[in-house]
Amino acid sequence: MARIPPDAELNARLARWVAEGLLDAGQAERIEAAERARAAADAEQGTVARARTDQAGAAQAPAAQAGGAAQAPAAGPHPAGRVPLVVEALGYLGAAMAVVAGFLAADRLWPDIPMGAQLALAAVAAVVLGVAGALLRDAAEPAFVRLRGVLWLASTGSVAAFAGVLAARAGAFSPQVTALTAAGAATAYGIVPWLVRPAPLQQLAVFAGAAVTLAAGIECLGDDVPLWAPGAGVWLLSALWGAAAHRGHVLPRETGYLAAALGLLVGAQLTMDLAAGHLLALATAGALLALGVALRKVWALLLGAFATLQTVPQTAERYLPGSLAAPLSILVVGAVLLVLALLLARWSSRTGTPR
């Protein structure tokens, strides 16, 4: 049976839907496989029909085939297959060079750059990068989708810089209020491109801005706010974010899981000045390991292993200072993780699961 060529239009649509968070990679692969199987079945039925036709009119078949071959148009892949990657690379390089040139010019021309110039540079960067990303809003090519996400992320960062300079220099606010202002402005601005195109970078920008806004807001409540309070706030926000991603309210879902996991780790670490914080950090690390095993997600296993290697020695050193508890705990944790990796490898080889 002849090999069924890939459907370029279907692949482009699937790539766009994966980039926008409507599908994950596994779903896209299954859809493509189903469509290829359907095309193969249709091709086989067409082959049988043509064979019957050839048997009925054997004398006319050579002429018909020759005529069909003469009229068949030459088909081939799209000649511009590498153009999107070149455009993506040039876009990254151009944006990076523009930002670097702006900072270098400001540093050399104005050693004590006025506040107005700082605000103008940040505002121009935010507008230019945001408009450049908006020009690619209807692009289906994955390279253009990635470039759009990077441009909008840089635009969000420029908005944060504008708000931070305004709060620090014009308002002469404290570092906590400045961080609250910058992160709040970035969050509010970043929600717009995330709603327009729910891409991974836009979700990460909104989550990071929301986490910093919440932590800075808690710190602004008073000078005697303990460190564990912002950490607990970030941990709760991350847990809610992960639950919303699981229910499909946060897209892309995989990015929501990753953002929630990172926030849980950071929040748990910030609560470790309390005894309960150590329990929370250990439970978070264990939950990430269990999640990685249950869902067969390598990134969750890596984050869980990192959190375990970071948390267990700190706990041992706090409650058993000056002993061999810390190095022994690292040895035990390493052995457990190694055994877990071997068990997962054997299980994957038996079931034939690629992840």
Steps between C-alpha positions, in 0.01 A plus 500: 500500500634844410604718787242766584667845491443729799220753481678837519182695569393267781849510654500880493160512672604249765823693567301821542248334735781350711676836520175668608433236768186356341668158468802336654770322299358154566154596377646656186699184426189282541295724271771490235527120528122462465490723194789313341324167566182636341697625198668160468161324506364738237809445286462122528135518396599720208767249396246217498258707293771590251602135471146401411481779245830390348378143466183619323685727254850354462533632147436860602706493821847580351367799309305626799803461726722678251252785468465524876876506544533776242237711671608436860642817654835488671451503875762563762556644843459866566827668391504734797532235770798668668383858461295503827802383699714774343235760577475371858878516551521848346213616720675377815828657393341830404305531825806411709724745312242779535473450876877475549565804281244700695663418834852566369400831347323609816799401716760676284307807391331560833700367795232651722210434265194711582185334613313624195749331266470172690124512482509589130734210416286253692179631346637491145631147551164384637307648208737389224535144630127470565409623151760272341345203678149610401600496134559124539174429683347303209815303416461121506867413447649372831813715459288814466290396800814466713633836377169667585514358851854628555414848368194526724702375797763770439222757469360389836845536655525852359168589663633369832814714457290809425282451808803422718688814395187708551448364851864512608608835357182704468321364804813422706322194637658217695638194319193300605258754355715533188495124448124495559446777244726347234364147540139619514538702180672209323224262610220726383672560167601137450143374539403665171735308264443183703125524440555580132736207447542266802866422438739351759721809540200726553361272769837484678524881488154541655565237766839648597350848514209382712730313739732800546200733538353280773832458684581873482148588608533282810836658582345846473259418783763594760865491598451202729357267234691169529667345197274197505188712435590595137618143447170360621314739270704392199450133590122541524487695173702225329273227635193685368674558168574130463141408584370748243736357238379148580139609442592662169449859616870584450649442156730353389439233764856360504642848552253551784627184668860615462429851631312359798782257581763774492285725715440222753875442531583869543216557745593196707864610519395842629310338788792293630577734787212319672487136599176464305679644199739204495207262499336701222819496290548125547136433416528718188808312382330167560187614317704602196674162494165323526357720225795423275455127550122508457499719189841385368624859485878528502499867596291425811744228603795735451335777702406254773854362513647852514261601776581185697874552472453860611256444784617181671854624588361832627256318726767261625744785567238697694388220729827304517773765470864394492421135430520271202127531444529740207745297287325176592164645399643601165636146454165342589305736277737436211464125542122523512492714187732258320280204591195694387665577165588133445146389585355754260739389226403133545132583512529713184684222312233244596205716404664658198420850622730758340474752789 
